[in-house]
Amino acid sequence: MKSGDRNIVFTGIQPSGIIHIGNYVGAIRGLRELIEKHTSYCCIVDYHAMTVPYDVSEFSNHILDAATVNLACGIDPDKAVLYVQSDVPQHTELQWLLSCLTPLGLASRMAQFKEKSRRQKESVCIGLLTYPILQAADILLYKANLVPVGQDQVQHIEFSRDLARAFNQRYGDCFPEPEAILGETPKILGTDGNDKMSKSLNNYIAVTESKEEIWKKLRPAKTDEARKRKNDPGEPTRCNIFTIHRAFSRSETNEDIISHCRAGTIGCIDCKRRLLESMVEELTPIRERYLALRKSPKQVEEILATGASTAREVAMETMEQARELVGIRPIPRQR
């Protein structure tokens, strides 16, 4: 499905309260490019964040902060619809229709559900099982045909395609089958050099941190284990620090790092100092915009309210069509 000559893009934003450089490089940069070309819906998925324990007193602040950081990172509300999932009730209405089409076996085979249910065991909630159904509803509600995701989410997009196909076959044509867009940027590991960058593992560098805060985390970060001494030759392609260089530094800087690292003529600390300068050059404007927006929460709330209003209009049109196809009475219109 397309809007005019433009594709329709949907992306879900977790209200974690922290957006780190892995999120920024792997998702937000690419999203900025998509927004320039396509009709885009950027949804802060607060319902999805409720499937794990969370601080209720801080939840609303995390939602607002997620919007603030994304705006600071360049998500332009004049070019994309930025809104909060719970402000558009049609997300959960469509989830119910799709739930009635979803075989239990299919939902329980989802890799993330199996992994998380193994960890949580007896405390696993039904929300973890139905999470991908709500995710499918998020996407199909706007008839999105493109969804930027990481490799770990590809199965969920395939699941969304399955549900779109099942609905269309049973009730009539309504939803396009969305396609996953995989980013081409290298995967950035956490500062431990072992695991995915994560708030829970405390191995992250946030996009809004100061130069001093970034250096505090970058300085002890793991590098190529083959380099025991400063003059030992290294191999940049197996070093996470160089992966971050590739994401932030200019090509001439990267070529220089490769040459000197392999020759053993630059130490890891000097390599990190050069990386720090590259990161600060790009991230400082984001930090400044973020701090300015933090002082104007009403402005962010107004952007979210406008986005929700736009999203609801589209969502209601989709649900009117879906309700008619499944035989539910039309939504009553106020006189």
C-alpha positions in Angstrom: 0.0 0.0 0.0 1.3 3.5 -0.8 0.2 7.0 0.0 0.3 8.6 -3.5 3.8 7.9 -4.9 5.2 7.4 -1.4 5.7 4.3 0.6 4.3 4.2 4.2 6.8 3.6 6.9 6.1 2.5 10.5 8.6 2.4 13.3 8.2 1.7 17.0 10.2 3.6 19.6 10.7 2.0 23.0 10.3 4.5 25.9 13.3 3.2 27.8 14.5 6.6 28.9 17.9 6.0 27.2 18.8 6.2 23.6 22.4 5.1 23.1 24.7 5.4 20.2 23.8 1.8 19.0 20.2 3.0 18.7 21.2 6.2 17.0 23.5 4.6 14.4 21.5 1.5 13.9 18.0 3.0 13.7 17.6 6.8 14.0 20.0 7.8 11.2 18.3 5.5 8.7 14.9 6.7 9.9 15.8 10.3 9.2 16.5 9.3 5.6 13.3 7.3 5.2 11.3 10.3 6.6 12.6 12.5 3.8 11.3 10.0 1.2 8.2 8.4 2.6 5.0 8.9 4.7 6.3 7.9 8.1 4.6 7.1 11.5 7.0 7.1 14.5 5.2 5.6 17.4 6.4 5.6 21.0 5.2 2.1 22.0 4.4 2.4 25.6 2.1 -0.6 25.7 4.9 -2.8 24.5 7.1 -1.6 27.4 4.6 -2.9 29.9 5.4 -6.5 29.4 8.3 -6.3 31.8 8.4 -4.7 35.3 8.8 -0.9 35.2 8.7 2.1 37.5 5.2 3.4 37.2 6.1 6.7 38.8 8.7 7.4 36.0 6.9 5.8 33.1 5.3 9.0 31.8 8.6 10.8 32.1 10.3 8.1 30.1 7.7 8.4 27.3 8.2 12.2 27.1 12.0 11.8 27.2 11.9 9.3 24.4 10.0 11.8 22.3 12.4 14.6 23.3 15.6 12.6 22.4 14.2 11.5 19.0 13.3 15.1 18.2 16.8 16.2 19.2 18.2 13.4 17.0 16.5 14.9 14.0 13.1 13.2 13.8 11.2 16.2 12.2 7.5 16.4 13.3 6.8 18.4 10.2 7.8 15.4 8.0 6.8 12.5 10.2 3.9 11.7 12.5 5.4 11.3 16.1 2.9 10.1 18.7 2.3 7.8 21.6 0.8 4.4 21.1 -1.7 4.6 24.0 -3.1 7.9 22.6 -4.5 5.9 19.6 -7.0 3.3 21.0 -7.4 1.6 17.6 -4.0 -0.1 18.1 -5.5 -2.4 20.7 -8.8 -2.7 18.8 -7.1 -4.1 15.8 -4.9 -6.3 18.0 -8.1 -8.1 19.1 -9.3 -8.7 15.6 -5.8 -10.1 14.7 -5.7 -12.2 17.9 -8.8 -14.0 16.8 -6.9 -15.1 13.7 -3.7 -16.1 15.4 -3.0 -19.8 16.1 -1.6 -20.3 19.6 1.2 -22.5 18.2 2.3 -19.7 15.8 2.5 -17.1 18.6 4.3 -19.4 21.0 7.0 -20.3 18.4 8.2 -16.7 18.2 11.9 -16.7 19.2 11.7 -13.7 21.5 8.7 -15.2 23.4 10.6 -18.5 23.9 13.7 -16.8 25.0 12.0 -14.4 27.5 9.6 -17.0 28.8 12.6 -19.3 29.6 14.2 -16.5 31.6 11.0 -15.5 33.4 9.5 -19.0 33.7 6.5 -18.9 36.0 6.2 -15.1 36.0 5.8 -14.9 32.2 2.8 -12.7 31.3 0.3 -13.2 28.4 1.5 -9.8 27.1 4.8 -11.4 26.0 2.8 -14.0 24.0 0.6 -11.4 22.4 3.4 -8.8 21.9 3.9 -9.6 18.2 0.2 -9.4 17.6 0.1 -5.9 18.9 3.2 -5.2 16.9 1.4 -6.4 13.8 -1.5 -4.2 14.6 0.8 -1.2 15.0 2.1 -1.7 11.5 -1.1 -2.8 9.7 -3.2 0.0 11.3 -1.5 2.5 9.0 -1.2 0.1 6.1 2.6 0.5 6.3 4.6 -1.5 3.7 8.1 -0.7 5.0 9.3 -1.3 8.6 12.9 -0.6 9.6 14.1 -3.2 12.1 17.2 -5.0 13.3 17.9 -8.6 12.4 16.3 -9.8 15.7 12.9 -8.4 14.7 12.7 -9.9 11.2 10.6 -12.8 12.5 8.1 -10.4 13.9 7.7 -8.7 10.5 7.2 -12.1 8.9 4.5 -12.7 11.6 2.8 -9.4 10.6 2.8 -10.5 7.0 1.2 -13.8 8.0 -1.6 -12.0 9.9 -2.2 -9.6 7.1 -2.5 -12.5 4.6 -4.8 -14.4 7.0 -7.1 -11.4 7.4 -7.3 -10.7 3.7 -8.0 -14.4 2.9 -10.7 -14.7 5.5 -12.5 -11.4 5.3 -11.4 -9.6 2.1 -8.5 -7.4 1.0 -7.6 -4.8 3.6 -3.9 -4.9 4.5 -0.6 -4.9 2.6 2.1 -7.4 3.6 4.9 -5.2 5.1 8.5 -5.7 4.3 11.4 -5.4 6.7 14.2 -2.8 6.0 17.5 -3.9 7.5 20.1 -1.3 8.2 23.5 -1.5 6.5 25.4 0.0 9.4 27.8 -2.2 11.4 26.6 -3.6 14.7 28.0 -1.6 17.6 28.7 -3.7 20.8 28.7 -2.3 24.3 31.8 -0.9 25.9 32.5 -4.4 27.3 33.1 -5.5 23.7 31.0 -8.6 24.2 27.3 -7.9 24.3 24.8 -5.7 22.5 24.8 -2.2 23.9 22.2 -2.1 26.6 21.0 0.0 29.5 20.4 -3.1 31.6 24.0 -4.2 31.1 25.3 -0.7 31.8 27.6 -0.9 28.7 26.1 1.9 26.8 27.0 5.5 25.7 24.0 7.7 25.5 23.6 10.2 22.7 22.9 13.0 25.2 26.0 12.5 27.4 28.6 15.2 27.7 32.1 15.0 26.4 33.4 14.1 29.9 30.7 11.5 30.4 31.5 9.9 27.0 35.2 9.8 27.7 34.6 8.2 31.1 33.0 5.2 29.4 35.1 5.2 26.2 38.5 5.3 27.9 38.2 1.8 29.6 36.2 0.3 26.7 37.5 -3.1 25.4 39.8 -3.0 22.3 41.6 -5.7 20.2 42.8 -8.3 22.7 45.9 -9.0 20.6 47.3 -5.6 21.5 49.0 -6.0 24.9 51.4 -3.1 24.5 51.2 0.2 22.7 53.5 -0.9 19.9 51.8 -4.2 19.2 50.2 -4.4 15.8 46.4 -4.7 15.8 43.6 -5.5 13.5 40.9 -2.8 13.4 38.3 -5.1 11.8 38.1 -7.1 15.0 38.0 -4.1 17.4 34.7 -2.6 18.5 36.3 0.8 18.9 37.0 0.8 15.2 33.4 -0.2 14.5 32.4 3.0 16.3 35.0 4.9 14.4 33.4 3.7 11.2 30.0 5.0 12.4 31.3 8.5 13.5 34.7 9.3 12.0 35.4 10.6 8.5 36.8 8.2 5.9 40.3 9.8 6.0 40.4 9.3 9.8 39.4 5.7 9.5 42.1 5.0 6.8 44.7 6.6 9.0 43.6 4.5 12.0 43.8 1.3 10.0 47.3 2.1 8.8 48.7 3.1 12.2 46.9 0.4 14.1 48.2 -2.4 11.9 51.7 -0.9 12.1 51.5 -0.5 15.9 52.3 3.2 15.6 49.2 4.4 17.5 48.0 3.2 20.9 44.5 2.4 21.9 44.1 5.4 24.1 45.2 7.8 21.3 42.8 5.9 19.0 40.0 6.5 21.5 40.8 10.2 21.8 40.4 10.6 18.1 37.1 8.7 18.3 36.0 11.0 21.1 36.5 14.0 19.0 34.5 12.5 16.1 31.6 11.5 18.4 31.5 14.9 20.1 31.4 16.7 16.8 28.2 14.8 15.9 26.6 14.4 19.2 27.1 17.8 20.8 24.3 19.5 18.6 22.0 16.6 19.6 22.8 17.2 23.3 22.2 20.9 22.9 18.8 20.4 21.2 17.9 17.9 23.8 18.7 20.2 26.7 16.7 23.0 25.1 13.7 20.8 24.5 13.9 19.5 28.1 13.2 23.1 29.2 10.1 23.2 26.9 8.1 20.0 27.7 4.9 21.7 26.7 6.3 22.0 23.1 7.0 18.3 23.1 3.6 17.5 24.4 2.0 19.6 21.7 4.0 17.8 19.0 2.8 14.4 20.5 -0.8 15.7 20.6 -0.8 16.8 17.0 0.8 13.5 16.0 -1.8 11.5 17.8 -4.6 13.5 16.2 -3.2 12.7 12.7 -2.6 9.1 13.6 -6.2 8.6 14.9 -7.7 9.9 11.7 -5.8 7.3 9.7 -6.4 4.6 12.3 -10.2 5.3 12.3 -10.4 4.9 8.6 -8.6 1.6 8.7 -10.8 0.3 11.5 -14.0 1.4 9.7 -12.9 -0.8 6.8 -11.8 -3.7 9.0 -15.0 -3.6 11.1 -17.1 -3.7 8.0 -15.2 -6.7 6.6 -15.4 -8.7 9.8 -19.1 -7.9 10.3 -18.9 -5.6 13.3 -21.3 -2.6 13.5 -19.9 0.7 12.2 -18.4 3.1 14.7 -21.3 5.3 15.9 -21.0 8.9 14.7 -21.9 11.7 17.0 -24.8 13.8 15.8 
